[in-house]
Amino acid sequence: MFKFLKKEKVVEIYTPVNGSIIALEDVPDPVFSQKMMGEGIAVIPTNGNIHSPVKGTVILIAATKHAIGIRAENGVEILVHVGLETVSLKGEGFNSVVNVGDQVSVGQLLIEVDWEFICTNAKSIITPIVITNSLQNKNQYILTKEKEAIQGRTVLINATAK
């Protein structure tokens, strides 16, 4: 009843790093390309550190500091996975500057990255941005058609709660 009065909550997910945007299907890792972890998009970073793509709460920091999870205010859970097969680096090349439970705002620094080290020692610097609970919720996701991303300015995904 009075459904027309209910306002849909839209969350814009911004790029966490500067770079070129690619479809998740083009990520050379089946866990991401087959969307086993959820809907999303990826960035091939050109420079900069990893910044928060949304306003929310840090819910996960991998022990190896290569990935961070954030729950946005509308419940959308976003994983930023820096590089591919970077867990094998055992935290080297990464410095997390936030903790689980921290409240973060869009653009806030999350992880400092030594891209030169990552380029030399990891399979790839491709950084997937995945909505890990997209398979469990009824939200709608609109992915950008942009090809270049500016950290904190380019909207990668609009998530609309239904």
Order of alpha helices (4+ residues) and beta strands (2+ residues): beta-beta-alpha-beta-beta-beta-beta-beta-beta-beta-beta-alpha-beta-beta-beta-beta
